[in-house]
Amino acid sequence: MSFMRTRLLRSAYDELVVVGSRWTRLRAVSVDAIEVGPPHVQSHLAHPIITVIPMLHVASIKFYDRVLEYIDHAVKRNRDTLVLLEGICDSEAAEKQQMQEYQEIMQNAALRQTMLAKADDNTLYSPEVMKEICQEMGVRYDLLQSMESTVRLQECYLKPKLAAMCGLNLRNHADLHMHEVQRLLEEESARLQALGECLPSSIAVSQLGTFPVIRKHRERKVAQVARVHCTRWFEQEADGEVIIPWGYFHTEAIIHYILEGNKSTSAAGDAVGVDVASSTGASDSADAASPSGEASTRSFIAPGELGTKEVAAGGGVDAAMATKHAPPRLMFVEADELLAKVPFSVPKELIEREPHDAGISKRS
């Protein structure tokens, strides 16, 4: 069973090297405005947006620089821009610690320059730690080192640069905590036992995020959190943007769940509840992993609760207002054209293939 999952990921990886990263934008519009007609549409000028960017855990510097450029411009253009980061935290305390690290970096110019320099020089982590990351991700460390001038690990290049350039706009409350993962696995184990089946005796930490039931909850949660923020901005008549740079194999499902929320007229009300929860640091469920999503966040800094202070400040207000009036019913509409199509520019040989994987691929 695990071999089959590996085979599918490998063959999909072959495809994504050709397809590249297809950036998708979704715009929030009021259902009431659509029903009333054009004049009413024009009376509400705020149209929050969600931008989904498929990522890989290893890619070219050129690709990561395009992502950084877009996010940097988005933050400068609109201070309400939020970046929902991927990564399962060990606990809520770890989530808060990560955001504190981001805040410290943003408040210290010398530290920011140090982070940028280490990202450029590829010295953020020791060779031993980089080998460990490569092993977890199935990346050939020796080959990666030979391509150091053009290809990097996301963990060693993109993430530290994001922290130094726009740490105050990063959030990590849209992914799961480890205790939520454990609860989901326990529930899945009970369900399988009732069917006379059972979970694998052991699951590698690096594979937790791709486990079907966990993946589904991760993807659904980040989609719901994105809708929540857009609902709040719409009420405030603010043009905010949520950017979701998640793993390539998560993004299609995330877009699906964002659009699926259009079917429920109560989606906005549900979203307010999620907003309050995540503002206070409590996370619910929804997740997914892919060649870009690690099963856990590594602390050099990390995404997460910088926004909790801002959001928490309005969280209680939102909750109180929800009891007095119904929140706006928003519909998300996918743009007709891609925002961008950017190649990952990474050779597929960089991804380690074990003998049994190669054999299975040939038979498929």
N, C-alpha and C positions, 0 to 999 in steps of 0.2 A: 504493500500500500504506500509506504513512504517512497519506494523506488518510483512508482508511477507518478507521484506528485513531483518528484525531482525531474523526471523526464518531461513533464508538461512545462515546468518552469524553464528548462533548458531550451526546449523548442520555441517557446514564446520569446526567450531572450534572443534567439537567432532572428526572430521577426522584428523585435523592437530596435535592434541595431540598424535595421534598414528603415523602419518607420520613423524613428526619432521621437522627440518629445513634442506632442501636439497640445498646445496651450489653449484651454477652453474658457470662455467667459460666459457667465450667467447673470442676467440683470433682474432685479426685483421690481415688480410692478404691482400695484394694488388691484385686487380682484374687483373691488367696488368701482374703481376708476374705469376698468375695462367694461363693466356692465353699464355704467352711466354714459360713457362715450367720450370723445375727444376733448370737449371743453373742460371736463372735470380732470382729465388726465393732465392737461396743461397746468391746472391750478396747483398741482403738487410736483414741485421741481426735483425732489430728492429721489434718486434711483440707485440705491446701494447695489454693489456688484460683488460677485464671487469669481475669483480667477483660480482655476485648477491647473497646476503645473506638474506633469509626470516627471519623476526623478529616478535616478539610479544611485546606488551607494558607491559606485565608482564611475567616473566619467571624465571627459576632457576638461582642462582648465578653461578652455574657450566656452564650453557649455555652461559651467558654473558661473563664469563671469557674466554671461547673458542673463542668468537668473538673478545674480546680485544687482546688475544694472537695472533690471526691471523693478525689483523690490525697492531699491534705493530711490528711484524716480517716483515710485508710487507713494512712498513715505513722505518724500519732500513735497509732492503734489497735494497730499491729503494726510494730515496728522492722525486721522482716525483709522488709517490703514492698519490691519492686524494680520500677522502671519501665524497660522496655526501649524505648529511643528509636530512632526511624527516622532514617536518614541514612547515606549511603555516605561513609566517611572516605577521605582521600587515602592514608593509610598507617597502620600500627600506631602509629608515632610520633605522628601527628596525633591518633589516638584517645586515647593517653595524655595528650597535651597538653590535650585537651578536658577530661578528667576532673580534671586538675590545676587547671584554671581553676575548675571547679565547687567543688573543695575550698577553694580560696582564697576564693571568695565565701562559702562556709559558715563559714569561720573568721574572717571580717571583717564585723562587724555594720554598719559604715558602708557597706561595699561592697554588702551585701545591700539596704540601704535605697536606695542609688543605683540599683541594678538595678530595683527595684520602681518607683521614681519615673520612670525612663526608660521603662519599659514602659507606665506609666499615661499619661505625656506623649507617648508615641510619638516619643521622641528617641533611641532606642537606636542607630539608623543615620541617616546623612545622607540627604537627599532623593535624591541620586544613587544611593546603594546601594539604597534602597527601589525606585527606578525599575528598577534592574537585577533585583531579586528579582521584581518584578511582571512584567517582560518574560519572565523564565525560566518563571514560573508561568502566564503567559497571563492576568494580571489587569489590568484597566484602571486604571492608576495615578491618572488624573485623577478618575475616579468614586470610587475608594477614598478619596482625600483629602477629597472632599466628604462622605464618610460616616464620617470619622475618629472621631467621638464614639460610634459604635455598632459599627463593623466594623473589624477589624484583621487584619494578617498574623500567622499563627502564629509566624513567625520573630521578629517584633517585639514580641509580647505574651505568648503562652503560654510560649515557651521561656525567656526571661529570668526570668519569674516562677517557673517550675519550678526553675530554678537557684538562685534566692534562697530558695525555700521548702523544698525537699527535695533539694538537690543531692547529698547523700550517698547517696540512694536511686536515683539515675539510673545507667543502664548503657547503653553504646553498642556493646558487643561482639556484639550479636545481629544486626547488619547487616554487609554486605560491606565489604571494603577495595577500593580502586581496582585493585590488582594482581589481585585475584580476578575483578573485572569484566573486566579485560583478558584473563585466562586463559579465561574463559567465552566471550568473543567470539571468541577464536582457535579454540576448540574448535568453536563453532557455524559459523564460517567454513569450517573444514575439512569439517565434515559437509555443509554446503550445496554446497561445491565438488564433493564426491563425487556429488552429485545433479545437477550441472550448473547450480547456482544460485549466488548470491552475496549477501553482506550489502550493505546500502546503502553507498554510497561514503563517507558521513559520517553520524554520529549525534550530535545535540546533547547536550551534557553533561546538560542538564536533562531529557532524555528517556531517559537510560541506565537509570534505575530501572524504567521501564515496558517496556523491551525484553523480549519474552517469556521468553527463556532466563534472563535476569538476574532478572526478576521472580519466576519460579518458585523460583529458589535463595534469594532473599531471604525469601520467605514461608515456605519450608520450614525455613530456618535459625532464624528467630525462634521458630517453633513448637517446634522441637527444643530450643532453649535454654530456653524456658519449661518444657518437660517436665523438663529436667535439674534445674533449680532445685527444682521440686516433688518430684522423686525424692529429692534430698538432704534437703529439709525433712522428708519423710515418714520417712526413716531416723532423723532426729534427733527425731522426734515433735514437730515444730514447725509451727504454723499460719501458714505464710508465704503471701504473695500476690504474684503476678506481674501487673503491669498493662501492657497492650500498647496504647498510643495511636497506632495506625498509620493510614495513609491509608484512606479509605472503600473504595476498590476493592481493597484488600489483605485486609481483615479476614475476608471470607467464606472466602478460600483459607487464611488462617492457621488459622481454626477447623477447616477441613477437615483440614489437616495435623496439628493437635493430636489430633483424633479418629482419624485414620488410624494414629497410633502405637499405638492400642489393638490393632491387628491383629497386631502383632509382639510376641511374648513376650520378645524380646531388646531391645526398645526402651529399657528402663531401662539395660541394659548399654551400649548405644550412647550413651545420653545422658551417662553418666558420662564417657565419652571426650571428648565435646564440652565438658562442663563444665570438665575439666582444661585443654583447649586454650584455651577462651575466658578462663579464669582467668588464664592466663599472657600473655594479649594476642593469642594466635593465633586468627584467625577462619577458619572453613571457608566453606561456601557455602550461600546461601539468601536470596532477596530479592524485593522487589516495590515498585512505586510507584503513586501515584494522585494525585488532586487534592490530597493532603495530603503526599505524600512527595517531598521534594526529592531530586535526584540526588546531592547532596553536602551535608555539614554545614558550616555557616558558623561560623567561630570568633569567638565573643564569650565563649564558654564552650562546653561541650558535654558530651554524655553519654558515659560510658564506663568509666573504669577505677577508679572509686572503689571499686567492688565488687571490682575485681581483687585488691586487697590482702586483703580479707576472704575472697573465694572462693579466691584462690591459697593462702591459709593452709591451707584444707581440701582443696585440689585434690590435693596429693600424697597426703594421707591417703586420700581417696576412691579414688585410683588403686590404692593398696596394698590397701585393703579389698576392692576389686573382684576381686582375685586370690584372696582368701580365702573370700568368700561371694558368692552371687548377689544382686544388688540387688533390691529389691521390685518386683514386677510391678504397675504402676499402670494403672488405667483411668480415663480422663477422661470425665465425664458432664456433658452440657450441661443447664443449668437449664431447667425447663419454661417459666418465664416470663422475659421480659427484665428485666435489672437496672434499666434505665431507657431511656426514649426521649426524646431531647432534640433539638429543632429547631436547625439551624445558623443560622437566621434571617439568611440572606445572600441578596440578590437575584441571580438567575441572570444578570442583565444585567452584573454585575460581572466576569464571565468574558468576556474578549475573544472576539469572533466575527469571523473574517475572511470576506470575501465568498465565497470558494470553499467555506468550511465551511457557510455559510448555504445556499448553493445545493445542496450535497450533502444537507443535512438535509431540505430541502423535497422532494427526490426520493425519500427513504427512506420 
